[in-house]
Amino acid sequence: MTAELQKLGFTMAGSCKGDPSTRHAFFEQHGGFPLRPGGSPMGANVWWQVDATDHLVWVKGIVAFDGM
């Protein structure tokens, strides 16, 4: 999961303090022309949990656009 998110431009934010099996990454896009797809400022966050064998348990993500 980590390697694929990094390929997409995400920054790893580490593990949750209370539960090191829950991880967080974020992506930010700045600039561009607001009327073109992908042109508005945008942020994305993804959280996921892995089990003791490093297998994915669950994933949650949020995408937010700033602009029009």
Biopython code that builds the backbone (N, CA, C, O; Angstrom):
import numpy as np
from Bio.PDB.StructureBuilder import StructureBuilder

atoms = [
    (1, "MET", "N", (0.835, -1.188, 0.000)),
    (1, "MET", "CA", (0.000, 0.000, 0.000)),
    (1, "MET", "C", (0.880, 1.252, 0.000)),
    (1, "MET", "O", (0.665, 2.171, -0.790)),
    (2, "THR", "N", (1.862, 1.276, 0.885)),
    (2, "THR", "CA", (2.741, 2.437, 1.010)),
    (2, "THR", "C", (3.460, 2.728, -0.298)),
    (2, "THR", "O", (3.484, 3.873, -0.749)),
    (3, "ALA", "N", (4.039, 1.719, -0.906)),
    (3, "ALA", "CA", (4.793, 1.918, -2.150)),
    (3, "ALA", "C", (3.894, 2.438, -3.269)),
    (3, "ALA", "O", (4.301, 3.325, -4.018)),
    (4, "GLU", "N", (2.698, 1.911, -3.394)),
    (4, "GLU", "CA", (1.783, 2.352, -4.450)),
    (4, "GLU", "C", (1.334, 3.793, -4.223)),
    (4, "GLU", "O", (1.272, 4.577, -5.170)),
    (5, "LEU", "N", (1.025, 4.146, -2.985)),
    (5, "LEU", "CA", (0.627, 5.530, -2.698)),
    (5, "LEU", "C", (1.780, 6.492, -2.993)),
    (5, "LEU", "O", (1.553, 7.573, -3.537)),
    (6, "GLN", "N", (3.002, 6.117, -2.646)),
    (6, "GLN", "CA", (4.146, 6.975, -2.929)),
    (6, "GLN", "C", (4.347, 7.155, -4.430)),
    (6, "GLN", "O", (4.719, 8.243, -4.871)),
    (7, "LYS", "N", (4.110, 6.117, -5.221)),
    (7, "LYS", "CA", (4.196, 6.231, -6.687)),
    (7, "LYS", "C", (3.199, 7.256, -7.212)),
    (7, "LYS", "O", (3.463, 7.928, -8.209)),
    (8, "LEU", "N", (2.051, 7.376, -6.542)),
    (8, "LEU", "CA", (1.006, 8.319, -6.947)),
    (8, "LEU", "C", (1.241, 9.731, -6.414)),
    (8, "LEU", "O", (0.474, 10.642, -6.725)),
    (9, "GLY", "N", (2.287, 9.923, -5.619)),
    (9, "GLY", "CA", (2.617, 11.250, -5.116)),
    (9, "GLY", "C", (2.170, 11.525, -3.692)),
    (9, "GLY", "O", (2.258, 12.663, -3.231)),
    (10, "PHE", "N", (1.694, 10.510, -2.987)),
    (10, "PHE", "CA", (1.295, 10.682, -1.595)),
    (10, "PHE", "C", (2.526, 10.779, -0.699)),
    (10, "PHE", "O", (3.579, 10.217, -0.999)),
    (11, "THR", "N", (2.372, 11.501, 0.400)),
    (11, "THR", "CA", (3.399, 11.603, 1.427)),
    (11, "THR", "C", (2.941, 10.783, 2.622)),
    (11, "THR", "O", (1.804, 10.913, 3.074)),
    (12, "MET", "N", (3.828, 9.942, 3.130)),
    (12, "MET", "CA", (3.479, 9.126, 4.284)),
    (12, "MET", "C", (3.513, 9.998, 5.541)),
    (12, "MET", "O", (4.486, 10.709, 5.792)),
    (13, "ALA", "N", (2.438, 9.929, 6.320)),
    (13, "ALA", "CA", (2.333, 10.731, 7.539)),
    (13, "ALA", "C", (2.582, 9.891, 8.788)),
    (13, "ALA", "O", (2.520, 10.412, 9.902)),
    (14, "GLY", "N", (2.858, 8.630, 8.624)),
    (14, "GLY", "CA", (3.174, 7.781, 9.765)),
    (14, "GLY", "C", (1.984, 7.004, 10.284)),
    (14, "GLY", "O", (0.943, 6.899, 9.636)),
    (15, "SER", "N", (2.173, 6.464, 11.475)),
    (15, "SER", "CA", (1.154, 5.660, 12.133)),
    (15, "SER", "C", (0.410, 6.490, 13.168)),
    (15, "SER", "O", (0.906, 7.518, 13.630)),
    (16, "CYS", "N", (-0.769, 6.041, 13.522)),
    (16, "CYS", "CA", (-1.521, 6.685, 14.596)),
    (16, "CYS", "C", (-0.809, 6.426, 15.922)),
    (16, "CYS", "O", (-0.285, 5.335, 16.150)),
    (17, "LYS", "N", (-0.794, 7.426, 16.786)),
    (17, "LYS", "CA", (-0.093, 7.300, 18.073)),
    (17, "LYS", "C", (-0.664, 6.184, 18.937)),
    (17, "LYS", "O", (0.091, 5.437, 19.559)),
    (18, "GLY", "N", (-1.974, 6.066, 18.981)),
    (18, "GLY", "CA", (-2.603, 5.060, 19.822)),
    (18, "GLY", "C", (-2.645, 3.670, 19.215)),
    (18, "GLY", "O", (-2.875, 2.695, 19.931)),
    (19, "ASP", "N", (-2.426, 3.555, 17.904)),
    (19, "ASP", "CA", (-2.513, 2.260, 17.231)),
    (19, "ASP", "C", (-1.545, 2.246, 16.051)),
    (19, "ASP", "O", (-1.896, 2.710, 14.966)),
    (20, "PRO", "N", (-0.333, 1.722, 16.243)),
    (20, "PRO", "CA", (0.662, 1.737, 15.166)),
    (20, "PRO", "C", (0.291, 0.902, 13.942)),
    (20, "PRO", "O", (0.960, 0.988, 12.912)),
    (21, "SER", "N", (-0.773, 0.089, 14.041)),
    (21, "SER", "CA", (-1.199, -0.687, 12.867)),
    (21, "SER", "C", (-2.052, 0.158, 11.922)),
    (21, "SER", "O", (-2.341, -0.276, 10.807)),
    (22, "THR", "N", (-2.458, 1.353, 12.347)),
    (22, "THR", "CA", (-3.239, 2.258, 11.503)),
    (22, "THR", "C", (-2.310, 3.325, 10.938)),
    (22, "THR", "O", (-1.635, 4.030, 11.688)),
    (23, "ARG", "N", (-2.279, 3.439, 9.622)),
    (23, "ARG", "CA", (-1.344, 4.331, 8.922)),
    (23, "ARG", "C", (-2.098, 5.454, 8.227)),
    (23, "ARG", "O", (-3.311, 5.371, 8.034)),
    (24, "HIS", "N", (-1.368, 6.518, 7.847)),
    (24, "HIS", "CA", (-1.973, 7.692, 7.219)),
    (24, "HIS", "C", (-1.032, 8.225, 6.146)),
    (24, "HIS", "O", (0.186, 8.242, 6.324)),
    (25, "ALA", "N", (-1.613, 8.659, 5.027)),
    (25, "ALA", "CA", (-0.864, 9.313, 3.960)),
    (25, "ALA", "C", (-1.728, 10.431, 3.394)),
    (25, "ALA", "O", (-2.955, 10.382, 3.481)),
    (26, "PHE", "N", (-1.069, 11.458, 2.802)),
    (26, "PHE", "CA", (-1.815, 12.567, 2.217)),
    (26, "PHE", "C", (-1.198, 13.002, 0.900)),
    (26, "PHE", "O", (-0.023, 12.762, 0.623)),
    (27, "PHE", "N", (-2.032, 13.651, 0.099)),
    (27, "PHE", "CA", (-1.628, 14.160, -1.217)),
    (27, "PHE", "C", (-2.173, 15.567, -1.350)),
    (27, "PHE", "O", (-3.310, 15.831, -0.962)),
    (28, "GLU", "N", (-1.371, 16.479, -1.898)),
    (28, "GLU", "CA", (-1.822, 17.846, -2.140)),
    (28, "GLU", "C", (-1.496, 18.248, -3.566)),
    (28, "GLU", "O", (-0.401, 17.989, -4.064)),
    (29, "GLN", "N", (-2.456, 18.882, -4.215)),
    (29, "GLN", "CA", (-2.269, 19.425, -5.559)),
    (29, "GLN", "C", (-2.521, 20.924, -5.481)),
    (29, "GLN", "O", (-3.545, 21.356, -4.951)),
    (30, "HIS", "N", (-1.610, 21.704, -5.996)),
    (30, "HIS", "CA", (-1.730, 23.156, -5.945)),
    (30, "HIS", "C", (-1.745, 23.737, -7.352)),
    (30, "HIS", "O", (-1.177, 23.164, -8.282)),
    (31, "GLY", "N", (-2.401, 24.880, -7.492)),
    (31, "GLY", "CA", (-2.350, 25.621, -8.741)),
    (31, "GLY", "C", (-3.182, 25.024, -9.851)),
    (31, "GLY", "O", (-4.049, 24.180, -9.624)),
    (32, "GLY", "N", (-2.899, 25.479, -11.052)),
    (32, "GLY", "CA", (-3.665, 25.031, -12.206)),
    (32, "GLY", "C", (-4.802, 25.985, -12.518)),
    (32, "GLY", "O", (-5.007, 26.974, -11.815)),
    (33, "PHE", "N", (-5.527, 25.687, -13.559)),
    (33, "PHE", "CA", (-6.661, 26.500, -13.989)),
    (33, "PHE", "C", (-7.931, 25.858, -13.460)),
    (33, "PHE", "O", (-8.197, 24.701, -13.784)),
    (34, "PRO", "N", (-8.730, 26.559, -12.657)),
    (34, "PRO", "CA", (-9.880, 25.950, -11.989)),
    (34, "PRO", "C", (-10.915, 25.288, -12.898)),
    (34, "PRO", "O", (-11.624, 24.389, -12.446)),
    (35, "LEU", "N", (-11.026, 25.698, -14.154)),
    (35, "LEU", "CA", (-12.056, 25.124, -15.027)),
    (35, "LEU", "C", (-11.585, 23.880, -15.768)),
    (35, "LEU", "O", (-12.369, 23.263, -16.490)),
    (36, "ARG", "N", (-10.341, 23.505, -15.608)),
    (36, "ARG", "CA", (-9.837, 22.276, -16.227)),
    (36, "ARG", "C", (-9.853, 21.143, -15.203)),
    (36, "ARG", "O", (-9.629, 21.380, -14.016)),
    (37, "PRO", "N", (-10.112, 19.929, -15.645)),
    (37, "PRO", "CA", (-10.049, 18.802, -14.707)),
    (37, "PRO", "C", (-8.666, 18.736, -14.058)),
    (37, "PRO", "O", (-7.646, 18.805, -14.744)),
    (38, "GLY", "N", (-8.643, 18.605, -12.761)),
    (38, "GLY", "CA", (-7.370, 18.538, -12.047)),
    (38, "GLY", "C", (-6.742, 19.888, -11.813)),
    (38, "GLY", "O", (-5.617, 19.961, -11.317)),
    (39, "GLY", "N", (-7.440, 20.979, -12.158)),
    (39, "GLY", "CA", (-6.846, 22.299, -12.051)),
    (39, "GLY", "C", (-7.069, 22.991, -10.732)),
    (39, "GLY", "O", (-6.340, 23.928, -10.405)),
    (40, "SER", "N", (-8.046, 22.569, -9.965)),
    (40, "SER", "CA", (-8.325, 23.200, -8.678)),
    (40, "SER", "C", (-7.406, 22.635, -7.600)),
    (40, "SER", "O", (-6.987, 21.480, -7.674)),
    (41, "PRO", "N", (-7.091, 23.465, -6.588)),
    (41, "PRO", "CA", (-6.340, 22.916, -5.456)),
    (41, "PRO", "C", (-7.135, 21.762, -4.837)),
    (41, "PRO", "O", (-8.354, 21.843, -4.688)),
    (42, "MET", "N", (-6.430, 20.696, -4.483)),
    (42, "MET", "CA", (-7.091, 19.486, -4.017)),
    (42, "MET", "C", (-6.218, 18.816, -2.968)),
    (42, "MET", "O", (-4.990, 18.869, -3.031)),
    (43, "GLY", "N", (-6.869, 18.193, -2.014)),
    (43, "GLY", "CA", (-6.155, 17.404, -1.017)),
    (43, "GLY", "C", (-6.828, 16.061, -0.850)),
    (43, "GLY", "O", (-8.049, 15.953, -0.969)),
    (44, "ALA", "N", (-6.050, 15.049, -0.580)),
    (44, "ALA", "CA", (-6.588, 13.708, -0.351)),
    (44, "ALA", "C", (-5.879, 13.097, 0.849)),
    (44, "ALA", "O", (-4.666, 13.239, 1.007)),
    (45, "ASN", "N", (-6.629, 12.431, 1.674)),
    (45, "ASN", "CA", (-6.097, 11.701, 2.819)),
    (45, "ASN", "C", (-6.561, 10.265, 2.730)),
    (45, "ASN", "O", (-7.695, 9.990, 2.339)),
    (46, "VAL", "N", (-5.684, 9.352, 3.093)),
    (46, "VAL", "CA", (-6.051, 7.944, 3.141)),
    (46, "VAL", "C", (-5.499, 7.353, 4.440)),
    (46, "VAL", "O", (-4.361, 7.612, 4.831)),
    (47, "TRP", "N", (-6.342, 6.551, 5.093)),
    (47, "TRP", "CA", (-5.961, 5.839, 6.301)),
    (47, "TRP", "C", (-6.181, 4.364, 6.039)),
    (47, "TRP", "O", (-7.117, 3.993, 5.330)),
    (48, "TRP", "N", (-5.334, 3.518, 6.599)),
    (48, "TRP", "CA", (-5.513, 2.086, 6.454)),
    (48, "TRP", "C", (-4.919, 1.375, 7.662)),
    (48, "TRP", "O", (-4.074, 1.913, 8.377)),
    (49, "GLN", "N", (-5.389, 0.149, 7.862)),
    (49, "GLN", "CA", (-4.892, -0.662, 8.963)),
    (49, "GLN", "C", (-4.360, -1.969, 8.405)),
    (49, "GLN", "O", (-4.914, -2.530, 7.459)),
    (50, "VAL", "N", (-3.281, -2.442, 9.004)),
    (50, "VAL", "CA", (-2.702, -3.735, 8.633)),
    (50, "VAL", "C", (-2.718, -4.648, 9.857)),
    (50, "VAL", "O", (-2.685, -4.186, 10.998)),
    (51, "ASP", "N", (-2.770, -5.941, 9.595)),
    (51, "ASP", "CA", (-2.736, -6.894, 10.707)),
    (51, "ASP", "C", (-1.290, -7.253, 11.043)),
    (51, "ASP", "O", (-0.358, -6.650, 10.511)),
    (52, "ALA", "N", (-1.104, -8.231, 11.924)),
    (52, "ALA", "CA", (0.234, -8.626, 12.387)),
    (52, "ALA", "C", (1.115, -9.166, 11.263)),
    (52, "ALA", "O", (2.341, -9.147, 11.377)),
    (53, "THR", "N", (0.503, -9.649, 10.177)),
    (53, "THR", "CA", (1.278, -10.160, 9.035)),
    (53, "THR", "C", (1.401, -9.128, 7.919)),
    (53, "THR", "O", (1.805, -9.457, 6.804)),
    (54, "ASP", "N", (1.050, -7.873, 8.223)),
    (54, "ASP", "CA", (1.126, -6.739, 7.296)),
    (54, "ASP", "C", (0.138, -6.838, 6.138)),
    (54, "ASP", "O", (0.366, -6.271, 5.070)),
    (55, "HIS", "N", (-0.960, -7.562, 6.354)),
    (55, "HIS", "CA", (-2.036, -7.626, 5.361)),
    (55, "HIS", "C", (-3.043, -6.515, 5.645)),
    (55, "HIS", "O", (-3.301, -6.167, 6.797)),
    (56, "LEU", "N", (-3.594, -5.975, 4.586)),
    (56, "LEU", "CA", (-4.550, -4.887, 4.677)),
    (56, "LEU", "C", (-5.852, -5.343, 5.340)),
    (56, "LEU", "O", (-6.419, -6.368, 4.961)),
    (57, "VAL", "N", (-6.324, -4.579, 6.329)),
    (57, "VAL", "CA", (-7.568, -4.886, 7.031)),
    (57, "VAL", "C", (-8.690, -3.993, 6.519)),
    (57, "VAL", "O", (-9.765, -4.489, 6.181)),
    (58, "TRP", "N", (-8.458, -2.680, 6.456)),
    (58, "TRP", "CA", (-9.451, -1.729, 5.945)),
    (58, "TRP", "C", (-8.744, -0.488, 5.416)),
    (58, "TRP", "O", (-7.584, -0.228, 5.736)),
    (59, "VAL", "N", (-9.477, 0.280, 4.590)),
    (59, "VAL", "CA", (-8.977, 1.521, 4.005)),
    (59, "VAL", "C", (-10.106, 2.551, 4.025)),
    (59, "VAL", "O", (-11.266, 2.215, 3.785)),
    (60, "LYS", "N", (-9.757, 3.806, 4.312)),
    (60, "LYS", "CA", (-10.719, 4.899, 4.244)),
    (60, "LYS", "C", (-10.005, 6.088, 3.607)),
    (60, "LYS", "O", (-8.845, 6.358, 3.917)),
    (61, "GLY", "N", (-10.698, 6.795, 2.720)),
    (61, "GLY", "CA", (-10.104, 7.951, 2.064)),
    (61, "GLY", "C", (-11.071, 9.101, 1.943)),
    (61, "GLY", "O", (-12.286, 8.911, 1.886)),
    (62, "ILE", "N", (-10.512, 10.306, 1.904)),
    (62, "ILE", "CA", (-11.299, 11.526, 1.722)),
    (62, "ILE", "C", (-10.575, 12.411, 0.704)),
    (62, "ILE", "O", (-9.358, 12.583, 0.769)),
    (63, "VAL", "N", (-11.342, 12.967, -0.233)),
    (63, "VAL", "CA", (-10.814, 13.912, -1.221)),
    (63, "VAL", "C", (-11.579, 15.215, -1.081)),
    (63, "VAL", "O", (-12.807, 15.206, -0.989)),
    (64, "ALA", "N", (-10.868, 16.336, -1.064)),
    (64, "ALA", "CA", (-11.501, 17.638, -0.933)),
    (64, "ALA", "C", (-10.922, 18.606, -1.960)),
    (64, "ALA", "O", (-9.708, 18.652, -2.159)),
    (65, "PHE", "N", (-11.785, 19.372, -2.607)),
    (65, "PHE", "CA", (-11.368, 20.382, -3.569)),
    (65, "PHE", "C", (-11.577, 21.765, -2.961)),
    (65, "PHE", "O", (-12.554, 21.995, -2.248)),
    (66, "ASP", "N", (-10.665, 22.673, -3.242)),
    (66, "ASP", "CA", (-10.767, 24.034, -2.733)),
    (66, "ASP", "C", (-10.928, 24.964, -3.936)),
    (66, "ASP", "O", (-10.031, 25.066, -4.772)),
    (67, "GLY", "N", (-12.047, 25.621, -4.016)),
    (67, "GLY", "CA", (-12.286, 26.504, -5.156)),
    (67, "GLY", "C", (-13.740, 26.562, -5.497)),
    (67, "GLY", "O", (-14.600, 26.489, -4.619)),
    (68, "MET", "N", (-14.024, 26.694, -6.786)),
    (68, "MET", "CA", (-15.384, 26.909, -7.253)),
    (68, "MET", "C", (-16.304, 25.762, -6.943)),
    (68, "MET", "O", (-17.486, 25.810, -7.283)),
]
sb = StructureBuilder()
sb.init_structure("model")
sb.init_model(0)
sb.init_chain("A")
sb.init_seg("    ")
for serial, (resi, resn, name, xyz) in enumerate(atoms, 1):
    if name == "N":
        sb.init_residue(resn, " ", resi, " ")
    sb.init_atom(name, np.array(xyz, "f"), 0.0, 1.0, " ", f" {name:<3s}", serial, name[0])
structure = sb.get_structure()
